[in-house]
Amino acid sequence: MEQIPHLLGVIVNLTDYTIGADKGGEVNFFDDFDIDYNQLKYLYESRLSGALTKPKSALVIWEVGHVPTVESVEDMLPTPVVPPVGG
C-alpha cells in the first residue's frame, strides 16, 4: 500500500474467494533442535494461492477526502513488465 497513497485497505468476503494449492496440496515438514532452549521445534509448511472470483465484490477503503477517480488509480499502479518473446 506504500505505492498507492491514501489507500487504507481492501476488504473481501472469503466466500467470494477461491483458494487452491500447487502440487496437489503438498505439505512440507521441518524439524530442528534449538540448543539454546533444549527443545525440538517443528514447522509444517504449505503454499496456497487464491483469487477473487466474484466481480466487484471487494471493498476499497480510502482516507477521507482522497477518493480517487478511475484514471488516477490507473496512473498509480505499476506498469506491467512483459518479457520478450523468442530469442
Secondary structure, DSSP 4 states (H G I P E B T S, - for coil): --SSTTEEEEE--GGGEEEEEGGGT-EEEEEEEETTTTEEEEEEEE-EEEEE-STT--EEEE-TT-PPPHHHHHHHSPPPPPPPP--
